[in-house]
Amino acid sequence: MVPIFYTQLGSTDVLSSTYNTANFLGTALGIASSEQGADGILLGPNSTLFYGGEASNGVFQITQTGTDTTPYPAFGTGTSGSFFLAINQNNTGNVFTFNNLGSIAVLPVPSSGPSSGLITNGAVHAVTGADTNVSDLFWSSSNTAYYLTGAAGTTGDLGTINLSTFVTTQLFAGIATAQDAVFDPFTGLVVLFGDGEVDTFNPGTNTLGTAVTLPGATAGLTCGGGSTAQLDAGTVDGAGHAYVAGCGNLYYIDYSATGNILSASDVRQSVGVPNGIKDIVVNPAEATPEPPPLAMMLIGLGALTIGRWRRASKRV
């Protein structure tokens, strides 16, 4: 069974559960709550989790068991509204959060000193350039930073961003999967999620793959099964397995044999998840990927994250 952690539509809670391919999602246990909302979620150091506090304008840090002991929970102030979260798998010293309206906050997580391993208050930066409404970041293995601008049920843009100047350069406009992204050490590609689809992005060539539509998912906010909770978030475990949230379901993709996450035959749809899932994260699995070398896997194991539900003002 795979331990998973997630946030839900219309809920202030962070939930812990398990997933297996025989019985799907296990019983959920609430491990944290924010009166201002719970949104994006990431793995942190020392078996901790980060989650965006929405209207709290900051990011919380908790243990994976929810144990409320010193020094947890921790809190770092961020930008006005904290929804999606991102972390650089090559350098996990900062957590990034977004108000999706032109600001990015960078919240340090020191590796030494009295605040070692704890999220701290961040600095807010204004975004300029081709796109300003940045809602997510991801990084290549060579440390190039990219951004997305998508929102639930809509298309968005993808491009590069200079994190010294916070200037954006657009590469693609109006793509369906510009809502969430995660670097996949199993393939060396970035996996994109959004609007009922999964796609890949090759940072070496700056090219997209051929997107696959998940069962029951349709373009826009409406899903084929009648739910209004459209797909827009996903994660990978680094061993050829992906977990994708949307349309009131949790999808499981096992591409460990094919090496191709865009193979429709590898997609498995779980039973419906009550209240849906808006963000999910799993601990990395222990496996040697093929065909990329083990070194590529180790680059990304420190920061495998899933997508994050879009801004509260646009939530369905």
N, C-alpha and C positions, 0 to 999 in steps of 0.2 A: 504494500500500500504506500502511496506517495503522500506525504504531508503537504497540504496546500494552505495558503492564507489568502483571504480575499475581502473586498468591501462590496456592498450591495446597493442597489437602486433604492433611494428614499430612506436609507438607514444611516445612522450615525456610528454603527458598529464596525469593528474589525473582527473577522471570523476565522477560526481555525477548523480544518476538517481533513479528511483523507480522500484519496481517489484511487480506485483500481478498475481495471478494464472489465471485471466481472460484475461488480456491484455499483460501479460509478461513484457518485459522491456520498461520503459517509455523513454521519450526524455532525452538524455544525456547533461549535462552541464559541461564544463571544469572549474575546480576550482583551478588548479595549473599546472605548467609546469616546467620541468628541461631540459635544453639544452643538458645535458649529458644522458638523458633517465630517465624513471620512471618505477620502477619494483615492488618489494615486498611492501605490504601495510598492516598496522596495525592500530587498534584503540589506541588512546592515551588518556591522562587525559584531563579533561575540554573540552570535545567535540572537540578534535583534532585528526588528523591522522598523522602517520609516513609513509614515503615511501622511498624506496631505490633509490639512485640517480645514480646507475650504474657507469659510468665512472667519476662521480663527487667524487667517493671514500668516500661517506658519506651518511648520512640519513637526510632527510628534515622533518620538522614538520609544519603542516598547520591547520587552522580551518576547520571544516566540511563544512562551507559555502565558503571557499576560501578567506575570508576577510583578506586583507593584511594590518593588523594593528599591532602596537607594542604589544607584542614582536614576532609576527609571520610574515613571516615564520622564523622558527629556523633551525639551521643546526649543525650537529655534525659530525666531521671527523671520519672515520672508517677505514676498511681495504682497500687494493687496489682492487677496484671494490666492489660495494655494491648492491647485488641482492636480495636474500631472506632476510626476517626479521623474528625474533622470539622474543617472550616475555613470561616470566614465569607467568602463571595465578595465582600462589601462592604468587608471589613477583614481582610486576610490576616496580621495581626500575631500571631495565636495559633493553635496547634493544640490541639484538644480530644481527649482520650481517656477511655475509660470502663472500669470494672471490672464494669459491669452489675449491681452489687450495692448501689448507693447512693452512689457516688463519681464525681466528674468532675474530671479534672486539666486545668488550663489551662497550656500550655507556650508561652512567648513566643518569637517569631522576630523579633529586633530588625532594623530597617531601616537602622540606622547604628551606629557604634562598632565595637569590636574583634570583636564577635559578629554583625556585620551579615550577615543572610541565613542564620544558623545557628540551629537549634533549641536551646533552653536549658532548664534545669531548671524545672519548673512547681510550682504550688501546687495542693493537693488540696482539693476542696470537697465537703461532704456535701449531698446532695439531699433536700429535704423537699417536702411537698405531696401532691397527688393520686396521683402515681407517684414512686417513688424509684429503681427499677431501670432508669434511663435507659441506653440502649445506642447512641444515635445522636442527632445534632443536625443541623438544617438551618435556613436563613434565607431569608426572603422578600427581594425586591428593596428593600423599604422597611425592612429590617433587623430585622424581628420574628423572634425565635428560637423554634424549635419542637423538640420531642423525639419520639423513638420508644422503645418498650420491647420490640420483638419479638425472637424468637430463631428459629433455623432450624427450619422445619417447624411453627411455632406462630403463633397470632395475637398481636397486641400492641396497645398504646395509642398515641395521637397527641395532642399538646397543645402548649401554649405553656410557655416557661420563662423566668423572669427571671434573667439571668446576672449580676446584681448580688447577688441573694439566694439563687439556685439553688432557688427555689420553683416547682413545676410546677402547671399548671392543665389538666385533661384536657378534650379536645374530642371524641375518639372512643375507644371501648373495643372491644377484640376484633376488630380489622380484620386481614385476611390480609396486607396489604402494609405492615405496620409494622416491617419489618426493615431497610430501607435506603432512602435518599432522596438526591436530587440536584436542585439548582435548574437549570432548563433555560432559558438565555437565548434560545433560539429561539422558545419559546412564552410565556415569562414564568410558566410553571407549575412546580411541583415534581413530579418523577417519583418514584413510590414502587414498591418492589420487595419481593416476599416470597411464600412459600408457593405458588410456581408461577404468580404473577400479576404484572401490571404495572398501575399505576393512576396517576392524577394528583391533585394537591391544588392548589386555587386559593387562595393566601393572601389575595387581595382579598376573597373571600367566605367563606373557611373551609369550602369544600365539596369533596367527593371526586367523581371522575369515575365511569365505569362500567368496572370492571377487566376486562382481557382475560387469559385463561389461555393460556400459551405451549404450543406443541406438545410432547407427551410429559410435561408437568408435571401433577401431581396434588396435592391437598391433603395436608399432613402431610409426613413425612420421606421417604416412598417416592415414586419417580418412575415414570411410565408405562413407561419403557424399562428398568426393573429396577434402576437406580442408587439408592443411598441418599443421594446428594448433591443435596438439593432446592435449587431456585432461591432465592437470597436476596440477590443483589447485582447492581448494574448501574451504567452511566455513560452520559453523552451527550457529544457533541463540540461542541455549540453550533451545529451547522449542519443539524440535523434527522436525526441518526443516533444510535442507541443500541446499546450492547453489554451483553448481559445474561448472567450466568453462572448455571448450575444444571443439575441432572440430568445431569451429566457432559458438557454441551454448552455452546457459546457461541452465543447467539442474536444476530442482527443485525436491527435494525428501521430501515428507511429511511422516515421520514415527512416528508422534505424537501419532497415535493410536496403531500401531504395536510395537513400541519400538525397531524396527529392521531396521537400515538404509540399510542393505544388502538385503532387500526384493525387488525384481525386480518389483513387482506390484506397489510399491510406487514411482517409478521413473517417472518423467514427463519431457519431452524435450521441451524446448521453441523454438520459432522461432530463426533463425540465428541472431547473433549479428555482425553488421558490424565491420570488422577488428579483431573480436574475443576479448576475455578477457584473460589477462595473470595473473591477480591477483584481488581478490575481498574480500570485508569485509562488514559485516552488523552489525548494532547495536544489542545488545542482546534483545530478546523478554522477556516480562513479563509473565511467566507461571510457574506453579508448576509441575515439572517433575514426571513421574511415570515410573518405580518403584523406582528409586534412591530418597533419601530424599532431601528436599529443601536445606539442608546444602551443599550437593554436587553441586547443581546448583550454589549456591552463590560463591563457590570457583572459578568457571571458568568465571563468568560473566564479570570480569574486563578485560579480555584479549582474546576475541574470535577473531581469525584471520583466513584468508585463505591464501591459498597457494600463492606461488610466482613463477613467471616465471623464468626459469633457466638462467644461465649466458648468457650474450650478445653474446659471442663467439659461443654459441651453439643454438642460437635462430633460429627458422625457419621462 
